[in-house]
Amino acid sequence: MSYDLYVTSPQISLDDFTSYFASNARYKVENGQAFYTNEATGVYFSFDHNSEKPVDEGTIEHSVAFNINYYRPHYFALEAEPEVGRFIEHFACSIQDPQNSGMGNGPYSRDGFLTGWNAGNEFGYHAILSRDDVPEPIYSRPTAELENIWRWNIAKDQRETSLKEDLFVPRIMYMTFDGELGSACVWPDGISALIPQVDFLYVPRKDLAPKKWFKAKEEDFCVVPRKEFPEFFDYYATDDFEMRSFKLPAPDTPQIVKDYVTKLKPFTGKVARIGFDSILNTELVSKYKRTD
């Protein structure tokens, strides 16, 4: 199930279509398709060029079709909409939106796009979660959390530059630790970083791996749940970003941080990373998931 939006006029040539997307590194353009992926947020969707005439009355005549899947976290549409809006503005497009709650023959609008996609996405949740063979496991988090993490990740690279300090800004991921799902970020060797208040810190150790008698240091990693974050984090807390964060001193790591990381116990359990597209909105899952 997916949301489909059609460009009905003007007739956009394949050369113009390819040229428009070619300079954007997030698009892979080949065989008449521009496929968007953002590794930082997990969002993906596509624009497809079409040079064929309709073969029957039920087919919408179009030169470009936009497609994005349903049964996804809501922010997929928030990231896709500016891309759709820019494309339509650039080519001065007329559109056809055949979704039940869609824009019909236009005009295109941001609110119209989001309304149509959200309605279809909710229907997708209902259709899949009401089945007897619901795909398992189902992972979900509250909408507000998902959006805050999406906004953090989409701003990560620019923020790292704008801080004008030698600070590492980690991307937030979703991971399971011994089967427990949580938001997580990497904090390698306790380096100077802007650490968001995630559920877990994933701490790879190389330079700060503990020494062992008559042996070289062995690289390992530790996992710190939020309830066990060190007390000294409170000295560096800030609410200047999408979520509460800890802005550690830069460029030199304080000794108290080094000592803390060195003394952590290595994690020996099972770790798995979960794709962003698999972390659904809790509100919609709770609304439609069968409980019998």
C-alpha positions, -999 to +999 in steps of 0.1 A: +000+000+000+013+034-009+005+070-016+007+080-053+007+115-067+007+121-105+021+151-124-004+156-153+011+187-169+034+199-183+049+170-201+083+166-184+111+151-206+133+123-193+163+146-197+148+173-177+137+148-150+172+133-148+189+167-148+167+179-119+176+151-095+212+145-107+229+170-084+211+159-052+232+132-035+202+117-017+187+106-050+199+076-070+188+082-105+186+054-130+162+038-155+138+067-152+135+066-114+148+090-088+150+071-055+155+092-024+171+078+007+183+095+038+205+073+060+203+097+089+166+095+092+157+062+074+132+080+051+128+068+015+105+074-015+106+078-052+098+098-083+092+078-115+093+091-150+066+079-174+066+083-212+038+058-219+003+068-229-026+054-209-038+020-221-073+022-206-097+048-191-088+040-155-052+051-160-042+086-152-021+103-179+011+116-164+048+121-170+059+117-134+045+098-105+056+102-068+053+072-045+058+067-008+048+037+013+021+035+039+025+017+073+054+040+081+062+064+109+044+097+103+076+118+097+082+101+064+056+125+050+072+155+068+105+148+051+090+140+017+067+170+014+093+197+008+109+175-019+075+171-036+067+208-032+100+219-047+096+196-077+061+209-084+071+245-080+102+240-103+082+226-132+049+245-124+031+212-123-006+203-123-013+173-102-038+145-097-041+131-062-065+101-063-064+093-026-097+092-008-087+122+013-064+137-014-063+169-034-080+155-065-070+176-095-053+201-074-040+226-067-011+211-047-006+223-011+015+212+018-015+207+040-033+187+013-004+164+008+000+157+046-038+153+050-040+128+022-009+108+032-018+107+069-053+094+061-039+067+039-012+058+063-037+054+091-058+031+068-026+011+062-021+006+099-057-005+102-055-029+072-023-046+084-029-046+121-064-060+119-053-091+099-050-125+115-014-128+103+000-095+116+037-094+110+057-097+142+074-082+161+057-048+161+079-020+173+065+014+182+072+046+200+051+077+208+047+102+180+063+131+199+095+110+205+097+098+169+094+134+156+120+148+180+145+121+170+138+127+133+144+164+138+176+157+157+189+134+130+179+156+101+198+186+117+228+166+128+254+175+102+245+212+101+245+213+139+279+198+141+292+226+119+272+254+135+285+245+170+320+257+160+335+234+186+353+201+183+322+183+194+309+150+181+271+150+174+258+114+172+229+102+152+201+086+172+192+050+163+168+024+176+183-007+189+174-037+211+196-048+240+187-083+251+154-078+233+146-044+249+139-017+224+152+018+230+166+049+214+204+049+214+235+068+203+271+060+200+296+077+225+330+063+215+357+064+242+338+091+261+349+118+236+337+154+237+301+152+223+266+167+224+248+137+238+210+135+234+190+120+263+183+087+247+173+054+264+208+039+260+243+050+254+264+026+232+300+031+243+327+015+222+361+015+239+395+015+223+418+040+240+398+037+272+395+000+272+407-013+306+442-027+308+447-064+316+477-079+332+504-087+307+480-083+278+473-056+253+440-037+256+411-054+240+385-033+223+350-038+236+318-019+242+295-010+270+258-001+273+245+025+297+207+028+302+193+062+309+186+055+346+224+049+350+237+080+333+265+095+353+257+122+378+282+146+362+260+147+331+237+170+350+264+197+350+264+198+312+226+195+306+210+218+281+175+223+267+186+242+236+178+214+212+149+191+202+155+171+233+173+174+265+210+170+259+244+170+276+271+192+260+304+178+273+335+200+274+356+203+242+381+197+229+397+179+259+378+152+277+378+158+315+395+131+336+362+124+354+347+113+321+377+091+311+377+074+345+339+068+343+342+052+308+372+031+318+354+016+348+322+006+328+315-031+325+316-045+290+282-056+276+280-093+267+243-096+257+226-095+224+224-063+204+204-056+172+197-024+153+161-018+142+154+001+110+136+034+113+108+023+090+100-005+115+094+018+144+057+028+141+036+054+158+024+039+191-009+059+190-019+042+157-006+008+167-027+010+199-057+021+180-058-007+155-038-037+168-060-066+177-059-077+213-078-110+210 
